[in-house]
Structure formats: C-alpha cells, structure tokens
Amino acid sequence: MKTKPQIEDYELIRNTIEGDTTAFRQLVYKYKDVSLSLAYSILKNKAQSEDVLQDAFIKVFNKLDTFKFKSSFSTWLYRIVVNTAYNELKKQKPKVSIDDTINEGLLTPAEDEDHLKEKDQKRYINLALERMRIDEALVLRLFYLCELSIKEIEAITKFKTSKIKIDLHRGRENLSFQLKQLLGNDIKHLL
C-alpha cells in the first residue's frame, strides 16, 4: 500500500518527466537535507558532500524516467546519493585521521552550567558521527534520521542484513562513546 508522501512523490516524478522542472525542485527541496547528511556521513567534508549532492541530483534528474515506481523514491534517491559519495571517497587519497582533526567543539568549564540547545545537540551529534566509522554513521542516519527499515537500508547500501544490524549495534555504542568524549559529564544535558 502506498503512503500519501509516496503518492505525492510519484506525482512530482511524473510531472518532472513531463517537463515540469518546478516539480523536480520540490523533490530536491524535500530530500536535500537528509541526502546531504548521508553524503556527509561518508565523506566527512561539507564542501565535498555538497558537490556530491549536486552530482547525485543531476543523475536523478537524468535517470528519473528509469524509476520503476516499485519502491519509494527516497530509497532510490538515497541509493544514488550513497553510491555517488562512495565513488567520490574512492577517488580521494588517505588523509589525516578524523580523530586527529576534530579537537574543536569541546565544552569549556565555563559552559558546564549551560544546557545544550537544539542547535548544539545537532552540532555535537554531527561531531560524534564524524568520528565514527563511515558504515556505522551511515546506517545510524538511515535508520534514525530517515526512519528506514533494515530492508530499505539493505536496498540502499547493498549491505547484508547481519552487517546492518551489527553496524546499528556498534554504531549506537560508538555514538554514545563519542558523545561522552566530546561532552564528558554534560552528556546528560544533550539527551
């Protein structure tokens, strides 16, 4: 059974195929933030993630007529974003470890008494995700941010179900560890 957002997406896709570029802009607007987050999970670089996102949406636009309407558009789109990001990652040469590059954003003692606001919550969660293995961060974002099922994550990532479950388990533990590293005792204010 198709959900209302899925039906709306299908209508936008059909309109885009018929030449309505405004419909495609609506799809881009609807999915750009989550798609950028997925690319960032893999690349750990905002500028590169934005470039990958632009490339992915160009691919989507050019291949939209091949969409089969058998899965949700978001699953199809996220698969393209993930593939494009991984392809970009393969082109890169190994760089300095992420753990070595993230020393910013730690709370100072003067901030101990301040509670983290929503903006800070997102910032610290993103900092923690940056420190994590790519697969773990990606699976966590797909499962929690995108609210996708394991089956949908499998379709997007081509990971086996067992790997997804392991990455979710390890990812939750690692996220908690990374947040404790960043925030120390102030982690209770984040949650």
C-alpha positions in Angstrom: 0.0 0.0 0.0 1.4 3.4 -1.0 1.6 6.1 1.6 0.5 9.7 1.0 4.0 11.1 0.7 4.9 8.3 -1.7 1.9 9.2 -3.9 2.9 12.8 -3.8 6.5 11.9 -4.8 5.1 9.8 -7.7 3.1 12.7 -8.9 6.1 15.0 -8.7 8.2 12.4 -10.6 5.6 12.1 -13.4 5.3 15.9 -13.7 9.1 16.2 -13.9 9.3 13.5 -16.6 6.6 15.5 -18.5 8.9 18.6 -18.3 7.8 20.4 -15.1 11.1 21.5 -13.6 9.2 23.1 -10.7 8.1 19.6 -9.6 11.8 18.4 -9.6 12.7 21.5 -7.5 10.1 20.3 -5.0 11.7 16.9 -4.8 15.1 18.4 -4.3 13.9 20.7 -1.6 12.1 17.8 0.2 15.1 15.5 0.2 18.2 17.7 0.1 18.9 17.9 3.8 18.7 14.2 4.5 20.7 13.5 1.3 23.4 15.9 2.3 23.6 14.3 5.7 24.0 10.9 4.1 26.8 12.1 1.9 28.4 13.8 4.8 28.3 10.6 6.8 30.6 9.1 4.1 32.8 12.0 3.1 33.1 13.9 6.4 33.6 17.1 4.4 30.8 19.6 3.9 32.1 21.1 0.6 32.6 17.6 -1.0 29.3 16.5 0.3 27.6 19.4 -1.3 29.3 18.7 -4.6 28.3 15.0 -4.4 24.7 16.0 -3.6 24.6 18.2 -6.7 26.1 15.4 -8.8 23.5 12.9 -7.3 20.6 15.2 -8.1 21.8 15.7 -11.7 22.0 11.9 -12.0 18.5 11.6 -10.6 17.1 14.2 -13.0 18.7 12.5 -16.0 17.6 9.0 -14.9 14.2 9.8 -13.5 12.5 8.2 -16.4 14.0 4.9 -15.4 12.4 5.0 -11.9 10.1 1.9 -11.8 7.6 3.2 -9.1 8.1 -0.2 -7.2 10.0 1.3 -4.3 9.8 4.6 -2.6 11.5 7.5 -4.3 13.6 8.2 -1.2 15.1 4.7 -1.2 16.0 5.1 -4.9 17.4 8.6 -4.3 19.4 7.6 -1.2 20.9 4.7 -3.1 22.2 7.1 -5.7 23.5 9.6 -3.1 25.3 6.8 -1.2 26.8 5.4 -4.4 27.9 8.8 -5.6 29.5 9.6 -2.2 31.3 6.2 -2.1 32.6 6.8 -5.6 34.0 10.2 -4.5 35.5 8.6 -1.5 37.4 6.1 -3.6 38.9 8.9 -5.6 40.4 10.5 -2.5 43.8 9.7 -1.2 44.0 8.8 2.5 44.2 11.8 4.7 44.9 12.6 8.3 42.7 10.6 10.7 39.4 12.2 11.6 40.2 11.7 15.3 43.3 13.9 14.8 41.4 16.6 13.1 38.4 17.1 15.4 39.5 18.9 18.5 37.1 21.8 18.1 33.7 22.0 19.7 34.6 20.6 23.2 32.9 22.2 26.1 34.8 24.6 28.3 34.3 24.6 32.1 32.5 27.9 31.8 29.9 26.2 29.7 29.3 23.4 32.2 26.3 25.1 33.7 24.7 25.9 30.4 22.3 23.4 28.9 22.7 22.5 25.3 20.1 23.9 22.9 18.7 22.1 19.9 21.3 23.7 17.7 24.1 22.5 20.0 22.5 19.0 20.1 22.7 18.7 16.3 26.3 20.0 16.3 27.6 17.5 18.9 25.8 14.6 17.4 27.3 15.5 14.0 30.7 15.9 15.6 30.3 12.5 17.2 29.2 10.9 13.9 32.2 12.4 12.1 34.4 10.5 14.5 32.7 7.2 13.7 33.4 4.6 11.0 31.6 5.5 7.8 29.4 2.5 7.6 28.2 2.9 11.2 27.4 6.6 10.8 25.6 6.0 7.5 23.5 3.2 8.9 22.6 5.2 12.0 21.5 8.2 9.8 19.4 5.9 7.5 17.8 4.1 10.4 17.1 7.1 12.8 17.1 10.2 10.6 15.5 8.7 7.6 13.4 6.2 9.6 14.1 3.5 7.1 13.7 -0.2 7.8 16.6 -2.6 7.7 15.2 -4.0 4.4 15.3 -0.4 2.9 18.8 0.2 4.3 19.9 -3.1 2.6 18.5 -1.8 -0.7 20.3 1.5 -0.4 23.7 0.3 0.9 23.8 -3.3 -0.5 25.0 -4.3 2.9 23.8 -7.7 4.2 21.1 -7.6 6.9 23.6 -9.0 9.5 26.1 -6.2 8.8 23.4 -3.6 9.1 22.3 -5.0 12.5 25.9 -5.1 13.7 26.6 -1.6 12.4 23.5 -0.3 14.2 24.5 -2.0 17.5 28.1 -0.9 17.3 27.1 2.5 16.0 24.8 3.2 18.9 27.6 2.2 21.3 30.2 4.2 19.4 27.9 7.3 19.2 27.4 7.1 23.0 31.2 6.8 23.5 32.0 9.7 21.1 29.4 11.9 22.8 31.0 11.1 26.2 34.4 12.0 24.8 33.1 15.3 23.5 30.9 16.3 26.4 32.1 14.5 29.4 29.5 14.9 32.2 27.5 17.3 30.1 26.1 14.5 28.0 23.1 14.4 30.3 22.2 17.9 29.0 22.2 16.6 25.4 19.7 13.8 26.0 
